[in-house]
Amino acid sequence: MTVQTAVAPPALRLQLEQPDDAALVDALIARAFGPGRHTKASERVREFATFAPDCSVCAWGSESRGSPDGKGAGRLLGAARMWRITVGGEPATFLGPFAVEQGERNAGFGARLIARACEAAQAAGESHVVLVGDEDYFSRVGFSAAGGREVILPGPVDQRRVLVRALKADAGLLSGAVGPR
Ligand SMILES: CC(C)(COP(=O)(O)OP(=O)(O)OC[C@H]1O[C@@H](n2cnc3c(N)ncnc32)[C@H](O)[C@@H]1OP(=O)(O)O)[C@@H](O)C(=O)NCCC(=O)NCCS
């Protein structure tokens, strides 16, 4: 007789980014992208966009980083930041940077981070999430280039990489220039 042992999914806590997390998130992003690897268009958006901590998510592993209270805050495994923008004057959110620590990839953490960040944006009443990325990856988590084809970013960008996910059933097509909110 074969005894089947259920394999538990890797422990992961998804939490909104707190002010104290910023330095760890910045360091993870720097490791993931290397210097100067952000697309110019995304960086320009973040220069004028408003950070949305209520929609930005950190993924923590269970491994303790040795906090003095003995509880252990865990190790940061990934992060997804969100920003408030407008597109053609309509409110929207912008996702990025988004990264998972090198040794932790391909375990579904990225997809779970995106799902949680979109859930938080939806709960905050947002109707669209815009990002610049590979459709091959982001189409798995609800984004499409079709939704982004009329979104004008500040600076040169391959329009096929401008992706949008609608968060409401009646959300219309975003159209126009990306601006501050
Ligand atoms: C993109 C990233 C966040 C994905 O994190 P992850 O936790 O590995 O993602 P998931 O586990 O949800 O998905 C992994 C799957 O996506 C695929 N994938 C990863 N990046 C991809 C890309 N750019 N294009 C197409 N597929 C991609 C993997 O090959 C894997 O495929 P499989 O499920 O068929 O094996 C991670 O690779 C990363 O941090 N990369 C460096 C930073 C980066 O490029 N961020 C996105 C910029 S917009």
PDBQT file of the ligand as one rigid body, heavy atoms in Angstrom, charges set to zero:
ROOT
HETATM    1  C1  LIG A 201       8.226  38.350 -12.763  1.00  0.00    +0.000 C 
HETATM    2  C2  LIG A 201       8.372  37.725 -11.371  1.00  0.00    +0.000 C 
HETATM    3  C3  LIG A 201       7.888  38.728 -10.315  1.00  0.00    +0.000 C 
HETATM    4  C4  LIG A 201       7.498  36.457 -11.313  1.00  0.00    +0.000 C 
HETATM    5  O1  LIG A 201       7.516  35.942  -9.994  1.00  0.00    +0.000 OA
HETATM    6  P1  LIG A 201       7.223  34.386  -9.699  1.00  0.00    +0.000 P 
HETATM    7  O2  LIG A 201       6.911  34.270  -8.243  1.00  0.00    +0.000 OA
HETATM    8  O3  LIG A 201       8.274  33.537 -10.251  1.00  0.00    +0.000 OA
HETATM    9  O4  LIG A 201       5.891  34.192 -10.564  1.00  0.00    +0.000 OA
HETATM   10  P2  LIG A 201       4.924  32.945 -10.586  1.00  0.00    +0.000 P 
HETATM   11  O5  LIG A 201       5.460  31.846  -9.746  1.00  0.00    +0.000 OA
HETATM   12  O6  LIG A 201       3.565  33.465 -10.323  1.00  0.00    +0.000 OA
HETATM   13  O7  LIG A 201       4.965  32.508 -12.123  1.00  0.00    +0.000 OA
HETATM   14  C5  LIG A 201       6.056  31.833 -12.633  1.00  0.00    +0.000 C 
HETATM   15  C6  LIG A 201       5.797  31.471 -14.077  1.00  0.00    +0.000 C 
HETATM   16  O8  LIG A 201       5.830  32.664 -14.876  1.00  0.00    +0.000 OA
HETATM   17  C7  LIG A 201       6.838  32.525 -15.874  1.00  0.00    +0.000 C 
HETATM   18  N1  LIG A 201       7.435  33.843 -16.099  1.00  0.00    +0.000 N 
HETATM   19  C8  LIG A 201       8.170  34.581 -15.251  1.00  0.00    +0.000 A 
HETATM   20  N2  LIG A 201       8.532  35.729 -15.846  1.00  0.00    +0.000 NA
HETATM   21  C9  LIG A 201       8.000  35.718 -17.093  1.00  0.00    +0.000 A 
HETATM   22  C10 LIG A 201       8.022  36.624 -18.179  1.00  0.00    +0.000 A 
HETATM   23  N3  LIG A 201       8.665  37.786 -18.112  1.00  0.00    +0.000 N 
HETATM   24  N4  LIG A 201       7.354  36.270 -19.319  1.00  0.00    +0.000 NA
HETATM   25  C11 LIG A 201       6.689  35.110 -19.408  1.00  0.00    +0.000 A 
HETATM   26  N5  LIG A 201       6.632  34.204 -18.399  1.00  0.00    +0.000 NA
HETATM   27  C12 LIG A 201       7.291  34.519 -17.255  1.00  0.00    +0.000 A 
HETATM   28  C13 LIG A 201       7.810  31.526 -15.291  1.00  0.00    +0.000 C 
HETATM   29  O9  LIG A 201       8.584  30.909 -16.309  1.00  0.00    +0.000 OA
HETATM   30  C14 LIG A 201       6.870  30.531 -14.628  1.00  0.00    +0.000 C 
HETATM   31  O10 LIG A 201       6.278  29.735 -15.625  1.00  0.00    +0.000 OA
HETATM   32  P3  LIG A 201       5.657  28.259 -15.288  1.00  0.00    +0.000 P 
HETATM   33  O11 LIG A 201       4.550  28.500 -14.266  1.00  0.00    +0.000 OA
HETATM   34  O12 LIG A 201       5.110  27.845 -16.610  1.00  0.00    +0.000 OA
HETATM   35  O13 LIG A 201       6.791  27.482 -14.749  1.00  0.00    +0.000 OA
HETATM   36  C15 LIG A 201       9.834  37.305 -11.066  1.00  0.00    +0.000 C 
HETATM   37  O14 LIG A 201      10.303  36.496 -12.124  1.00  0.00    +0.000 OA
HETATM   38  C16 LIG A 201      10.779  38.499 -10.914  1.00  0.00    +0.000 C 
HETATM   39  O15 LIG A 201      10.884  39.063  -9.833  1.00  0.00    +0.000 OA
HETATM   40  N6  LIG A 201      11.468  38.882 -11.997  1.00  0.00    +0.000 N 
HETATM   41  C17 LIG A 201      12.402  40.005 -11.961  1.00  0.00    +0.000 C 
HETATM   42  C18 LIG A 201      11.666  41.329 -11.835  1.00  0.00    +0.000 C 
HETATM   43  C19 LIG A 201      10.623  41.501 -12.917  1.00  0.00    +0.000 C 
HETATM   44  O16 LIG A 201      10.857  41.213 -14.095  1.00  0.00    +0.000 OA
HETATM   45  N7  LIG A 201       9.429  42.011 -12.510  1.00  0.00    +0.000 N 
HETATM   46  C20 LIG A 201       8.319  42.246 -13.416  1.00  0.00    +0.000 C 
HETATM   47  C21 LIG A 201       8.533  43.538 -14.106  1.00  0.00    +0.000 C 
HETATM   48  S1  LIG A 201       7.036  44.161 -14.748  1.00  0.00    +0.000 SA
ENDROOT
TORSDOF 0
